[in-house]
Structures are given as C-alpha cells and as structure tokens.
C-alpha cells in the first residue's frame, strides 16, 4: 500500500465534498476555471482530477452515459480516432442517496493520445482517462468526474519539462496512490450537502 491517504476536500464552496490526496492543487489559484468546474492537478506527476456539473443530457441512455461522455471528451480533444476503451462499469456511492437507493455512477476508462493546450499532434502524450457520470435527475444535472493519468510523455510535450519524457514513473514507485484508486475514492465519496447549488443551474 502506498504511503499516501485521501483527505476530505470541499468542492463548489462546500456545497459538494469528496476525498482525494492533498498533493492535488486547486488550479483556480493559478488560472481562471469555469464556474461549473473544479480542477485539481499534481504538477509533479502531470495527473489531474476534474469535477464538472453539466445540464442533464436527457437524450443519452443511462446505461451507456459514461462511455458517451468519454467519447465526447476524446472528440473534443481531437482524439476520437485513437481512443481505446479499456473498461466500463458502475460504482456505488458511499454517502449520496437518491430517494431510497444509493446513487450509482457509470464509469468508463480509456487510453488516448492528447496534446497539451495548443500544442499539435506531434507533441501528443498517451494518457489513461478515467470517467464517472453521476446522473442527478432531480437536479437536472450530469456530474462528470474525470481523472487523467499520463502513461507516456512525448519529448516535445510541455509536460516533459515537469515530469521528464518517456514512460511515467509508476505511482507505487513514487510513494503515491495509483490513479485508479484515487479515482475510485473520489467517486465513491462524492456527496452533495447543499442542493441549492443546482437551482441557478451550473
């Protein structure tokens, strides 16, 4: 077991909370982040966690929603043609209940080649993208939790300056929790404390 633990983290002014390691820094302290997003990064490992509130996509089937959003993000990042889907499933949330039943997140995991910022295809990194979709139909909201784990850093990528080019150092070797575990904990501990957050729309 890696020598790292997940700690409670407030999101959206405390209206939502979850848990993940303290090494992930709030990006809004560095640059502007849209109101409907919370973005956290570990610059030393080029890993990121993003929490996003979107208007509910009613036309998307519940059973395939996570995979739909995964493909949508890949297309947005000009990586739709190289996305390799590795796994799809569900996770039951520990605290969040919708009516009598625990909330369930649909999950999907894939590998894709993406460039940083405005860099071109010649600077693409290979990353594993973890995605969870929690459908809060009572609040007409799709919650997306995405985690990016670099697998191979391109020497031409901006990331190479921070984390070195080549295969990423395994989390265990660096004394960190693996991203797969961080993602699972962040999803399972996701909880809503103030439903008024959704009234004005994300």
Secondary structure, 3 states (H helix, E strand, C coil): CCCCCCEEEEEHHHCEEEEECCCCEEHHHCCCCCCCEEEEEECCCCEEEEEEEEECCCCCCHHHHHHHHHHHHHHHCCCCCCCEEEEEEEEEEEEEEECCEEEEEEEEEEEEEECCCCCCHHHCEEEEEEEEEEEEHHHCEEEEEEEEEEEEECCCCCHHHHHCCEECCCCCCCCCCCHHHHHHHHHHCCEECCHHHHCCCC
